[in-house]
Amino acid sequence: MADPFPYLEGDHDVYFTDDMTAVKPLNHSHDLPPPGKKGRTYICSCMIYMRPTDGAKLVMKKWIEELQDQPWSSVKKSNDQPPLTGH
């Protein structure tokens, strides 16, 4: 593990981990990662950094709404990743 803060460049509301690449250089693109084979981005909920902005709060609000719609039960195991990434 290394300090992630040198990678958090710019003035973005939310920073996500790209789940499909090796560690990127400090001068990497800050665009969303390209979609994978199924047309999904591979944003990981394992490391998220949010600033206290309206945009970040909206992301959290929508994520919570999606989580509340998930079928949580002992039979149907669910987690936070699908509501965040649409998987």
mmCIF file as gemmi writes it, N, C-alpha and C atoms, coordinates in Angstrom:
data_model
loop_
_atom_site.group_PDB
_atom_site.id
_atom_site.type_symbol
_atom_site.label_atom_id
_atom_site.label_alt_id
_atom_site.label_comp_id
_atom_site.label_asym_id
_atom_site.label_entity_id
_atom_site.label_seq_id
_atom_site.pdbx_PDB_ins_code
_atom_site.Cartn_x
_atom_site.Cartn_y
_atom_site.Cartn_z
_atom_site.occupancy
_atom_site.B_iso_or_equiv
_atom_site.pdbx_formal_charge
_atom_site.auth_seq_id
_atom_site.auth_asym_id
_atom_site.pdbx_PDB_model_num
ATOM 1 N N . MET Axp A 1 ? 0.839 -1.165 0 1 0 ? 1 A 1
ATOM 2 C CA . MET Axp A 1 ? 0 0 0 1 0 ? 1 A 1
ATOM 3 C C . MET Axp A 1 ? 0.888 1.233 0 1 0 ? 1 A 1
ATOM 4 N N . ALA Axp A 2 ? 0.438 2.216 -0.735 1 0 ? 2 A 1
ATOM 5 C CA . ALA Axp A 2 ? 1.157 3.488 -0.794 1 0 ? 2 A 1
ATOM 6 C C . ALA Axp A 2 ? 0.177 4.625 -0.534 1 0 ? 2 A 1
ATOM 7 N N . ASP Axp A 3 ? 0.698 5.765 -0.268 1 0 ? 3 A 1
ATOM 8 C CA . ASP Axp A 3 ? -0.107 6.95 -0.026 1 0 ? 3 A 1
ATOM 9 C C . ASP Axp A 3 ? -0.882 7.302 -1.295 1 0 ? 3 A 1
ATOM 10 N N . PRO Axp A 4 ? -2.224 7.309 -1.275 1 0 ? 4 A 1
ATOM 11 C CA . PRO Axp A 4 ? -2.986 7.597 -2.496 1 0 ? 4 A 1
ATOM 12 C C . PRO Axp A 4 ? -3.084 9.087 -2.821 1 0 ? 4 A 1
ATOM 13 N N . PHE Axp A 5 ? -2.799 9.96 -1.863 1 0 ? 5 A 1
ATOM 14 C CA . PHE Axp A 5 ? -3.055 11.377 -2.068 1 0 ? 5 A 1
ATOM 15 C C . PHE Axp A 5 ? -2.262 12.019 -3.21 1 0 ? 5 A 1
ATOM 16 N N . PRO Axp A 6 ? -1.042 11.576 -3.519 1 0 ? 6 A 1
ATOM 17 C CA . PRO Axp A 6 ? -0.375 12.168 -4.686 1 0 ? 6 A 1
ATOM 18 C C . PRO Axp A 6 ? -1.136 11.929 -5.998 1 0 ? 6 A 1
ATOM 19 N N . TYR Axp A 7 ? -1.98 10.901 -6.035 1 0 ? 7 A 1
ATOM 20 C CA . TYR Axp A 7 ? -2.744 10.578 -7.241 1 0 ? 7 A 1
ATOM 21 C C . TYR Axp A 7 ? -4.033 11.392 -7.356 1 0 ? 7 A 1
ATOM 22 N N . LEU Axp A 8 ? -4.457 12.022 -6.291 1 0 ? 8 A 1
ATOM 23 C CA . LEU Axp A 8 ? -5.73 12.747 -6.283 1 0 ? 8 A 1
ATOM 24 C C . LEU Axp A 8 ? -5.513 14.184 -6.743 1 0 ? 8 A 1
ATOM 25 N N . GLU Axp A 9 ? -5.276 14.315 -8.021 1 0 ? 9 A 1
ATOM 26 C CA . GLU Axp A 9 ? -5.008 15.628 -8.602 1 0 ? 9 A 1
ATOM 27 C C . GLU Axp A 9 ? -6.305 16.284 -9.04 1 0 ? 9 A 1
ATOM 28 N N . GLY Axp A 10 ? -6.289 17.584 -9.137 1 0 ? 10 A 1
ATOM 29 C CA . GLY Axp A 10 ? -7.457 18.307 -9.622 1 0 ? 10 A 1
ATOM 30 C C . GLY Axp A 10 ? -8.412 18.66 -8.503 1 0 ? 10 A 1
ATOM 31 N N . ASP Axp A 11 ? -9.557 19.136 -8.9 1 0 ? 11 A 1
ATOM 32 C CA . ASP Axp A 11 ? -10.561 19.592 -7.945 1 0 ? 11 A 1
ATOM 33 C C . ASP Axp A 11 ? -11.856 18.822 -8.183 1 0 ? 11 A 1
ATOM 34 N N . HIS Axp A 12 ? -11.769 17.516 -8.183 1 0 ? 12 A 1
ATOM 35 C CA . HIS Axp A 12 ? -12.93 16.665 -8.45 1 0 ? 12 A 1
ATOM 36 C C . HIS Axp A 12 ? -13.732 16.452 -7.173 1 0 ? 12 A 1
ATOM 37 N N . ASP Axp A 13 ? -15.015 16.184 -7.327 1 0 ? 13 A 1
ATOM 38 C CA . ASP Axp A 13 ? -15.877 15.899 -6.178 1 0 ? 13 A 1
ATOM 39 C C . ASP Axp A 13 ? -15.593 14.524 -5.589 1 0 ? 13 A 1
ATOM 40 N N . VAL Axp A 14 ? -15.378 13.545 -6.48 1 0 ? 14 A 1
ATOM 41 C CA . VAL Axp A 14 ? -15.224 12.148 -6.061 1 0 ? 14 A 1
ATOM 42 C C . VAL Axp A 14 ? -14.056 11.519 -6.819 1 0 ? 14 A 1
ATOM 43 N N . TYR Axp A 15 ? -13.277 10.706 -6.127 1 0 ? 15 A 1
ATOM 44 C CA . TYR Axp A 15 ? -12.192 9.938 -6.722 1 0 ? 15 A 1
ATOM 45 C C . TYR Axp A 15 ? -12.472 8.461 -6.457 1 0 ? 15 A 1
ATOM 46 N N . PHE Axp A 16 ? -12.419 7.661 -7.509 1 0 ? 16 A 1
ATOM 47 C CA . PHE Axp A 16 ? -12.644 6.216 -7.408 1 0 ? 16 A 1
ATOM 48 C C . PHE Axp A 16 ? -11.393 5.457 -7.799 1 0 ? 16 A 1
ATOM 49 N N . THR Axp A 17 ? -11.334 4.211 -7.402 1 0 ? 17 A 1
ATOM 50 C CA . THR Axp A 17 ? -10.27 3.318 -7.822 1 0 ? 17 A 1
ATOM 51 C C . THR Axp A 17 ? -10.689 2.629 -9.111 1 0 ? 17 A 1
ATOM 52 N N . ASP Axp A 18 ? -9.779 2.57 -10.074 1 0 ? 18 A 1
ATOM 53 C CA . ASP Axp A 18 ? -9.979 1.802 -11.305 1 0 ? 18 A 1
ATOM 54 C C . ASP Axp A 18 ? -9.597 0.366 -10.977 1 0 ? 18 A 1
ATOM 55 N N . ASP Axp A 19 ? -10.559 -0.526 -11.042 1 0 ? 19 A 1
ATOM 56 C CA . ASP Axp A 19 ? -10.371 -1.911 -10.603 1 0 ? 19 A 1
ATOM 57 C C . ASP Axp A 19 ? -9.669 -2.794 -11.625 1 0 ? 19 A 1
ATOM 58 N N . MET Axp A 20 ? -9.358 -2.279 -12.787 1 0 ? 20 A 1
ATOM 59 C CA . MET Axp A 20 ? -8.834 -3.15 -13.839 1 0 ? 20 A 1
ATOM 60 C C . MET Axp A 20 ? -7.404 -2.839 -14.279 1 0 ? 20 A 1
ATOM 61 N N . THR Axp A 21 ? -6.72 -1.965 -13.599 1 0 ? 21 A 1
ATOM 62 C CA . THR Axp A 21 ? -5.36 -1.644 -14.059 1 0 ? 21 A 1
ATOM 63 C C . THR Axp A 21 ? -4.365 -1.766 -12.924 1 0 ? 21 A 1
ATOM 64 N N . ALA Axp A 22 ? -3.142 -1.865 -13.317 1 0 ? 22 A 1
ATOM 65 C CA . ALA Axp A 22 ? -2.056 -1.814 -12.336 1 0 ? 22 A 1
ATOM 66 C C . ALA Axp A 22 ? -1.936 -0.367 -11.859 1 0 ? 22 A 1
ATOM 67 N N . VAL Axp A 23 ? -1.071 -0.123 -10.923 1 0 ? 23 A 1
ATOM 68 C CA . VAL Axp A 23 ? -0.859 1.237 -10.423 1 0 ? 23 A 1
ATOM 69 C C . VAL Axp A 23 ? -0.454 2.128 -11.591 1 0 ? 23 A 1
ATOM 70 N N . LYS Axp A 24 ? -1.113 3.266 -11.696 1 0 ? 24 A 1
ATOM 71 C CA . LYS Axp A 24 ? -0.854 4.181 -12.802 1 0 ? 24 A 1
ATOM 72 C C . LYS Axp A 24 ? 0.216 5.197 -12.392 1 0 ? 24 A 1
ATOM 73 N N . PRO Axp A 25 ? 0.891 5.762 -13.375 1 0 ? 25 A 1
ATOM 74 C CA . PRO Axp A 25 ? 1.864 6.807 -13.042 1 0 ? 25 A 1
ATOM 75 C C . PRO Axp A 25 ? 1.134 8.065 -12.566 1 0 ? 25 A 1
ATOM 76 N N . LEU Axp A 26 ? 1.837 8.951 -11.914 1 0 ? 26 A 1
ATOM 77 C CA . LEU Axp A 26 ? 1.212 10.169 -11.392 1 0 ? 26 A 1
ATOM 78 C C . LEU Axp A 26 ? 0.627 11.044 -12.493 1 0 ? 26 A 1
ATOM 79 N N . ASN Axp A 27 ? 1.129 10.947 -13.714 1 0 ? 27 A 1
ATOM 80 C CA . ASN Axp A 27 ? 0.63 11.789 -14.796 1 0 ? 27 A 1
ATOM 81 C C . ASN Axp A 27 ? -0.456 11.097 -15.639 1 0 ? 27 A 1
ATOM 82 N N . HIS Axp A 28 ? -1.15 10.125 -15.083 1 0 ? 28 A 1
ATOM 83 C CA . HIS Axp A 28 ? -2.188 9.4 -15.826 1 0 ? 28 A 1
ATOM 84 C C . HIS Axp A 28 ? -3.411 10.285 -16.081 1 0 ? 28 A 1
ATOM 85 N N . SER Axp A 29 ? -4.239 9.856 -17.017 1 0 ? 29 A 1
ATOM 86 C CA . SER Axp A 29 ? -5.494 10.544 -17.315 1 0 ? 29 A 1
ATOM 87 C C . SER Axp A 29 ? -6.442 10.401 -16.127 1 0 ? 29 A 1
ATOM 88 N N . HIS Axp A 30 ? -7.219 11.417 -15.878 1 0 ? 30 A 1
ATOM 89 C CA . HIS Axp A 30 ? -8.199 11.364 -14.8 1 0 ? 30 A 1
ATOM 90 C C . HIS Axp A 30 ? -9.604 11.131 -15.326 1 0 ? 30 A 1
ATOM 91 N N . ASP Axp A 31 ? -9.715 10.732 -16.579 1 0 ? 31 A 1
ATOM 92 C CA . ASP Axp A 31 ? -11.007 10.379 -17.152 1 0 ? 31 A 1
ATOM 93 C C . ASP Axp A 31 ? -11.468 9.046 -16.571 1 0 ? 31 A 1
ATOM 94 N N . LEU Axp A 32 ? -12.765 8.766 -16.688 1 0 ? 32 A 1
ATOM 95 C CA . LEU Axp A 32 ? -13.254 7.457 -16.261 1 0 ? 32 A 1
ATOM 96 C C . LEU Axp A 32 ? -12.553 6.38 -17.072 1 0 ? 32 A 1
ATOM 97 N N . PRO Axp A 33 ? -12.309 5.222 -16.467 1 0 ? 33 A 1
ATOM 98 C CA . PRO Axp A 33 ? -11.681 4.144 -17.237 1 0 ? 33 A 1
ATOM 99 C C . PRO Axp A 33 ? -12.602 3.713 -18.366 1 0 ? 33 A 1
ATOM 100 N N . PRO Axp A 34 ? -12.032 3.215 -19.463 1 0 ? 34 A 1
ATOM 101 C CA . PRO Axp A 34 ? -12.887 2.764 -20.564 1 0 ? 34 A 1
ATOM 102 C C . PRO Axp A 34 ? -13.72 1.561 -20.135 1 0 ? 34 A 1
ATOM 103 N N . PRO Axp A 35 ? -14.897 1.412 -20.719 1 0 ? 35 A 1
ATOM 104 C CA . PRO Axp A 35 ? -15.739 0.259 -20.377 1 0 ? 35 A 1
ATOM 105 C C . PRO Axp A 35 ? -15.06 -1.053 -20.733 1 0 ? 35 A 1
ATOM 106 N N . GLY Axp A 36 ? -15.4 -2.083 -19.981 1 0 ? 36 A 1
ATOM 107 C CA . GLY Axp A 36 ? -14.873 -3.412 -20.251 1 0 ? 36 A 1
ATOM 108 C C . GLY Axp A 36 ? -15.693 -4.126 -21.31 1 0 ? 36 A 1
ATOM 109 N N . LYS Axp A 37 ? -15.539 -5.433 -21.396 1 0 ? 37 A 1
ATOM 110 C CA . LYS Axp A 37 ? -16.193 -6.245 -22.426 1 0 ? 37 A 1
ATOM 111 C C . LYS Axp A 37 ? -17.72 -6.151 -22.388 1 0 ? 37 A 1
ATOM 112 N N . LYS Axp A 38 ? -18.277 -5.976 -21.205 1 0 ? 38 A 1
ATOM 113 C CA . LYS Axp A 38 ? -19.733 -5.916 -21.072 1 0 ? 38 A 1
ATOM 114 C C . LYS Axp A 38 ? -20.246 -4.475 -21.049 1 0 ? 38 A 1
ATOM 115 N N . GLY Axp A 39 ? -19.39 -3.52 -21.405 1 0 ? 39 A 1
ATOM 116 C CA . GLY Axp A 39 ? -19.803 -2.131 -21.471 1 0 ? 39 A 1
ATOM 117 C C . GLY Axp A 39 ? -19.843 -1.414 -20.138 1 0 ? 39 A 1
ATOM 118 N N . ARG Axp A 40 ? -19.264 -2.014 -19.099 1 0 ? 40 A 1
ATOM 119 C CA . ARG Axp A 40 ? -19.263 -1.418 -17.766 1 0 ? 40 A 1
ATOM 120 C C . ARG Axp A 40 ? -17.893 -0.837 -17.439 1 0 ? 40 A 1
ATOM 121 N N . THR Axp A 41 ? -17.909 0.241 -16.686 1 0 ? 41 A 1
ATOM 122 C CA . THR Axp A 41 ? -16.64 0.712 -16.158 1 0 ? 41 A 1
ATOM 123 C C . THR Axp A 41 ? -16.308 -0.117 -14.928 1 0 ? 41 A 1
ATOM 124 N N . TYR Axp A 42 ? -15.054 -0.206 -14.615 1 0 ? 42 A 1
ATOM 125 C CA . TYR Axp A 42 ? -14.625 -1.004 -13.472 1 0 ? 42 A 1
ATOM 126 C C . TYR Axp A 42 ? -14.209 -0.093 -12.33 1 0 ? 42 A 1
ATOM 127 N N . ILE Axp A 43 ? -15.186 0.65 -11.831 1 0 ? 43 A 1
ATOM 128 C CA . ILE Axp A 43 ? -14.968 1.491 -10.667 1 0 ? 43 A 1
ATOM 129 C C . ILE Axp A 43 ? -15.112 0.602 -9.447 1 0 ? 43 A 1
ATOM 130 N N . CYS Axp A 44 ? -14.165 0.685 -8.552 1 0 ? 44 A 1
ATOM 131 C CA . CYS Axp A 44 ? -14.173 -0.16 -7.363 1 0 ? 44 A 1
ATOM 132 C C . CYS Axp A 44 ? -14.577 0.667 -6.147 1 0 ? 44 A 1
ATOM 133 N N . SER Axp A 45 ? -15.381 0.068 -5.282 1 0 ? 45 A 1
ATOM 134 C CA . SER Axp A 45 ? -15.8 0.768 -4.062 1 0 ? 45 A 1
ATOM 135 C C . SER Axp A 45 ? -14.83 0.526 -2.908 1 0 ? 45 A 1
ATOM 136 N N . CYS Axp A 46 ? -13.69 -0.092 -3.2 1 0 ? 46 A 1
ATOM 137 C CA . CYS Axp A 46 ? -12.729 -0.383 -2.132 1 0 ? 46 A 1
ATOM 138 C C . CYS Axp A 46 ? -12.008 0.866 -1.64 1 0 ? 46 A 1
ATOM 139 N N . MET Axp A 47 ? -11.856 1.871 -2.511 1 0 ? 47 A 1
ATOM 140 C CA . MET Axp A 47 ? -11.221 3.118 -2.09 1 0 ? 47 A 1
ATOM 141 C C . MET Axp A 47 ? -11.925 4.266 -2.799 1 0 ? 47 A 1
ATOM 142 N N . ILE Axp A 48 ? -12.615 5.063 -2.023 1 0 ? 48 A 1
ATOM 143 C CA . ILE Axp A 48 ? -13.305 6.231 -2.555 1 0 ? 48 A 1
ATOM 144 C C . ILE Axp A 48 ? -12.906 7.428 -1.696 1 0 ? 48 A 1
ATOM 145 N N . TYR Axp A 49 ? -12.586 8.523 -2.371 1 0 ? 49 A 1
ATOM 146 C CA . TYR Axp A 49 ? -12.298 9.764 -1.656 1 0 ? 49 A 1
ATOM 147 C C . TYR Axp A 49 ? -13.297 10.792 -2.143 1 0 ? 49 A 1
ATOM 148 N N . MET Axp A 50 ? -14.009 11.413 -1.203 1 0 ? 50 A 1
ATOM 149 C CA . MET Axp A 50 ? -15.02 12.405 -1.564 1 0 ? 50 A 1
ATOM 150 C C . MET Axp A 50 ? -14.753 13.709 -0.838 1 0 ? 50 A 1
ATOM 151 N N . ARG Axp A 51 ? -14.966 14.784 -1.559 1 0 ? 51 A 1
ATOM 152 C CA . ARG Axp A 51 ? -14.911 16.102 -0.942 1 0 ? 51 A 1
ATOM 153 C C . ARG Axp A 51 ? -16.337 16.443 -0.475 1 0 ? 51 A 1
ATOM 154 N N . PRO Axp A 52 ? -16.497 17.299 0.51 1 0 ? 52 A 1
ATOM 155 C CA . PRO Axp A 52 ? -17.839 17.634 1.002 1 0 ? 52 A 1
ATOM 156 C C . PRO Axp A 52 ? -18.545 18.642 0.079 1 0 ? 52 A 1
ATOM 157 N N . THR Axp A 53 ? -18.853 18.174 -1.144 1 0 ? 53 A 1
ATOM 158 C CA . THR Axp A 53 ? -19.496 19.029 -2.138 1 0 ? 53 A 1
ATOM 159 C C . THR Axp A 53 ? -20.894 18.517 -2.434 1 0 ? 53 A 1
ATOM 160 N N . ASP Axp A 54 ? -21.696 19.342 -3.096 1 0 ? 54 A 1
ATOM 161 C CA . ASP Axp A 54 ? -23.041 18.904 -3.484 1 0 ? 54 A 1
ATOM 162 C C . ASP Axp A 54 ? -22.976 17.699 -4.42 1 0 ? 54 A 1
ATOM 163 N N . GLY Axp A 55 ? -21.99 17.699 -5.338 1 0 ? 55 A 1
ATOM 164 C CA . GLY Axp A 55 ? -21.852 16.577 -6.272 1 0 ? 55 A 1
ATOM 165 C C . GLY Axp A 55 ? -21.551 15.268 -5.56 1 0 ? 55 A 1
ATOM 166 N N . ALA Axp A 56 ? -20.624 15.296 -4.617 1 0 ? 56 A 1
ATOM 167 C CA . ALA Axp A 56 ? -20.276 14.084 -3.862 1 0 ? 56 A 1
ATOM 168 C C . ALA Axp A 56 ? -21.451 13.624 -3.007 1 0 ? 56 A 1
ATOM 169 N N . LYS Axp A 57 ? -22.156 14.574 -2.423 1 0 ? 57 A 1
ATOM 170 C CA . LYS Axp A 57 ? -23.333 14.209 -1.619 1 0 ? 57 A 1
ATOM 171 C C . LYS Axp A 57 ? -24.413 13.58 -2.485 1 0 ? 57 A 1
ATOM 172 N N . LEU Axp A 58 ? -24.554 14.052 -3.723 1 0 ? 58 A 1
ATOM 173 C CA . LEU Axp A 58 ? -25.526 13.448 -4.636 1 0 ? 58 A 1
ATOM 174 C C . LEU Axp A 58 ? -25.125 12.017 -4.987 1 0 ? 58 A 1
ATOM 175 N N . VAL Axp A 59 ? -23.831 11.786 -5.209 1 0 ? 59 A 1
ATOM 176 C CA . VAL Axp A 59 ? -23.354 10.42 -5.471 1 0 ? 59 A 1
ATOM 177 C C . VAL Axp A 59 ? -23.729 9.51 -4.306 1 0 ? 59 A 1
ATOM 178 N N . MET Axp A 60 ? -23.463 9.943 -3.081 1 0 ? 60 A 1
ATOM 179 C CA . MET Axp A 60 ? -23.789 9.128 -1.903 1 0 ? 60 A 1
ATOM 180 C C . MET Axp A 60 ? -25.293 8.903 -1.783 1 0 ? 60 A 1
ATOM 181 N N . LYS Axp A 61 ? -26.087 9.938 -2.025 1 0 ? 61 A 1
ATOM 182 C CA . LYS Axp A 61 ? -27.549 9.817 -1.94 1 0 ? 61 A 1
ATOM 183 C C . LYS Axp A 61 ? -28.058 8.779 -2.935 1 0 ? 61 A 1
ATOM 184 N N . LYS Axp A 62 ? -27.581 8.86 -4.17 1 0 ? 62 A 1
ATOM 185 C CA . LYS Axp A 62 ? -28.02 7.907 -5.201 1 0 ? 62 A 1
ATOM 186 C C . LYS Axp A 62 ? -27.534 6.495 -4.893 1 0 ? 62 A 1
ATOM 187 N N . TRP Axp A 63 ? -26.321 6.378 -4.377 1 0 ? 63 A 1
ATOM 188 C CA . TRP Axp A 63 ? -25.783 5.065 -4.024 1 0 ? 63 A 1
ATOM 189 C C . TRP Axp A 63 ? -26.625 4.45 -2.903 1 0 ? 63 A 1
ATOM 190 N N . ILE Axp A 64 ? -26.97 5.233 -1.911 1 0 ? 64 A 1
ATOM 191 C CA . ILE Axp A 64 ? -27.813 4.742 -0.805 1 0 ? 64 A 1
ATOM 192 C C . ILE Axp A 64 ? -29.173 4.297 -1.328 1 0 ? 64 A 1
ATOM 193 N N . GLU Axp A 65 ? -29.754 5.074 -2.229 1 0 ? 65 A 1
ATOM 194 C CA . GLU Axp A 65 ? -31.044 4.693 -2.813 1 0 ? 65 A 1
ATOM 195 C C . GLU Axp A 65 ? -30.939 3.365 -3.545 1 0 ? 65 A 1
ATOM 196 N N . GLU Axp A 66 ? -29.858 3.189 -4.301 1 0 ? 66 A 1
ATOM 197 C CA . GLU Axp A 66 ? -29.65 1.92 -5.01 1 0 ? 66 A 1
ATOM 198 C C . GLU Axp A 66 ? -29.448 0.761 -4.031 1 0 ? 66 A 1
ATOM 199 N N . LEU Axp A 67 ? -28.71 0.994 -2.958 1 0 ? 67 A 1
ATOM 200 C CA . LEU Axp A 67 ? -28.509 -0.045 -1.939 1 0 ? 67 A 1
ATOM 201 C C . LEU Axp A 67 ? -29.824 -0.457 -1.293 1 0 ? 67 A 1
ATOM 202 N N . GLN Axp A 68 ? -30.685 0.516 -1.031 1 0 ? 68 A 1
ATOM 203 C CA . GLN Axp A 68 ? -31.967 0.222 -0.396 1 0 ? 68 A 1
ATOM 204 C C . GLN Axp A 68 ? -32.871 -0.596 -1.301 1 0 ? 68 A 1
ATOM 205 N N . ASP Axp A 69 ? -32.659 -0.515 -2.609 1 0 ? 69 A 1
ATOM 206 C CA . ASP Axp A 69 ? -33.448 -1.294 -3.563 1 0 ? 69 A 1
ATOM 207 C C . ASP Axp A 69 ? -32.914 -2.711 -3.757 1 0 ? 69 A 1
ATOM 208 N N . GLN Axp A 70 ? -31.754 -3.022 -3.17 1 0 ? 70 A 1
ATOM 209 C CA . GLN Axp A 70 ? -31.153 -4.347 -3.33 1 0 ? 70 A 1
ATOM 210 C C . GLN Axp A 70 ? -31.888 -5.393 -2.491 1 0 ? 70 A 1
ATOM 211 N N . PRO Axp A 71 ? -32.001 -6.595 -3.021 1 0 ? 71 A 1
ATOM 212 C CA . PRO Axp A 71 ? -32.675 -7.676 -2.279 1 0 ? 71 A 1
ATOM 213 C C . PRO Axp A 71 ? -31.75 -8.318 -1.246 1 0 ? 71 A 1
ATOM 214 N N . TRP Axp A 72 ? -31.636 -7.724 -0.081 1 0 ? 72 A 1
ATOM 215 C CA . TRP Axp A 72 ? -30.778 -8.25 0.972 1 0 ? 72 A 1
ATOM 216 C C . TRP Axp A 72 ? -31.468 -9.408 1.667 1 0 ? 72 A 1
ATOM 217 N N . SER Axp A 73 ? -30.867 -10.58 1.631 1 0 ? 73 A 1
ATOM 218 C CA . SER Axp A 73 ? -31.388 -11.747 2.346 1 0 ? 73 A 1
ATOM 219 C C . SER Axp A 73 ? -30.271 -12.77 2.505 1 0 ? 73 A 1
ATOM 220 N N . SER Axp A 74 ? -30.527 -13.797 3.295 1 0 ? 74 A 1
ATOM 221 C CA . SER Axp A 74 ? -29.52 -14.843 3.467 1 0 ? 74 A 1
ATOM 222 C C . SER Axp A 74 ? -29.374 -15.687 2.205 1 0 ? 74 A 1
ATOM 223 N N . VAL Axp A 75 ? -30.393 -15.675 1.36 1 0 ? 75 A 1
ATOM 224 C CA . VAL Axp A 75 ? -30.344 -16.434 0.111 1 0 ? 75 A 1
ATOM 225 C C . VAL Axp A 75 ? -29.681 -15.617 -1 1 0 ? 75 A 1
ATOM 226 N N . LYS Axp A 76 ? -30.102 -14.39 -1.135 1 0 ? 76 A 1
ATOM 227 C CA . LYS Axp A 76 ? -29.57 -13.504 -2.184 1 0 ? 76 A 1
ATOM 228 C C . LYS Axp A 76 ? -28.551 -12.564 -1.558 1 0 ? 76 A 1
ATOM 229 N N . LYS Axp A 77 ? -27.28 -12.937 -1.638 1 0 ? 77 A 1
ATOM 230 C CA . LYS Axp A 77 ? -26.22 -12.112 -1.071 1 0 ? 77 A 1
ATOM 231 C C . LYS Axp A 77 ? -25.986 -10.917 -1.991 1 0 ? 77 A 1
ATOM 232 N N . SER Axp A 78 ? -25.982 -9.755 -1.431 1 0 ? 78 A 1
ATOM 233 C CA . SER Axp A 78 ? -25.747 -8.556 -2.203 1 0 ? 78 A 1
ATOM 234 C C . SER Axp A 78 ? -24.634 -7.761 -1.531 1 0 ? 78 A 1
ATOM 235 N N . ASN Axp A 79 ? -24.114 -6.779 -2.216 1 0 ? 79 A 1
ATOM 236 C CA . ASN Axp A 79 ? -23.071 -5.944 -1.623 1 0 ? 79 A 1
ATOM 237 C C . ASN Axp A 79 ? -23.153 -4.545 -2.199 1 0 ? 79 A 1
ATOM 238 N N . ASP Axp A 80 ? -22.218 -3.689 -1.81 1 0 ? 80 A 1
ATOM 239 C CA . ASP Axp A 80 ? -22.268 -2.293 -2.23 1 0 ? 80 A 1
ATOM 240 C C . ASP Axp A 80 ? -21.788 -2.053 -3.653 1 0 ? 80 A 1
ATOM 241 N N . GLN Axp A 81 ? -21.058 -2.976 -4.242 1 0 ? 81 A 1
ATOM 242 C CA . GLN Axp A 81 ? -20.472 -2.757 -5.556 1 0 ? 81 A 1
ATOM 243 C C . GLN Axp A 81 ? -21.505 -2.618 -6.683 1 0 ? 81 A 1
ATOM 244 N N . PRO Axp A 82 ? -22.457 -3.544 -6.837 1 0 ? 82 A 1
ATOM 245 C CA . PRO Axp A 82 ? -23.391 -3.415 -7.957 1 0 ? 82 A 1
ATOM 246 C C . PRO Axp A 82 ? -24.172 -2.096 -7.975 1 0 ? 82 A 1
ATOM 247 N N . PRO Axp A 83 ? -24.681 -1.611 -6.852 1 0 ? 83 A 1
ATOM 248 C CA . PRO Axp A 83 ? -25.392 -0.335 -6.906 1 0 ? 83 A 1
ATOM 249 C C . PRO Axp A 83 ? -24.501 0.838 -7.318 1 0 ? 83 A 1
ATOM 250 N N . LEU Axp A 84 ? -23.227 0.768 -7.01 1 0 ? 84 A 1
ATOM 251 C CA . LEU Axp A 84 ? -22.311 1.856 -7.36 1 0 ? 84 A 1
ATOM 252 C C . LEU Axp A 84 ? -21.947 1.814 -8.845 1 0 ? 84 A 1
ATOM 253 N N . THR Axp A 85 ? -21.724 0.635 -9.368 1 0 ? 85 A 1
ATOM 254 C CA . THR Axp A 85 ? -21.187 0.519 -10.725 1 0 ? 85 A 1
ATOM 255 C C . THR Axp A 85 ? -22.189 0.028 -11.762 1 0 ? 85 A 1
ATOM 256 N N . GLY Axp A 86 ? -23.361 -0.384 -11.316 1 0 ? 86 A 1
ATOM 257 C CA . GLY Axp A 86 ? -24.348 -0.893 -12.254 1 0 ? 86 A 1
ATOM 258 C C . GLY Axp A 86 ? -24.103 -2.327 -12.683 1 0 ? 86 A 1
ATOM 259 N N . HIS Axp A 87 ? -23.233 -3.053 -11.972 1 0 ? 87 A 1
ATOM 260 C CA . HIS Axp A 87 ? -22.957 -4.464 -12.283 1 0 ? 87 A 1
ATOM 261 C C . HIS Axp A 87 ? -24.103 -5.335 -11.834 1 0 ? 87 A 1
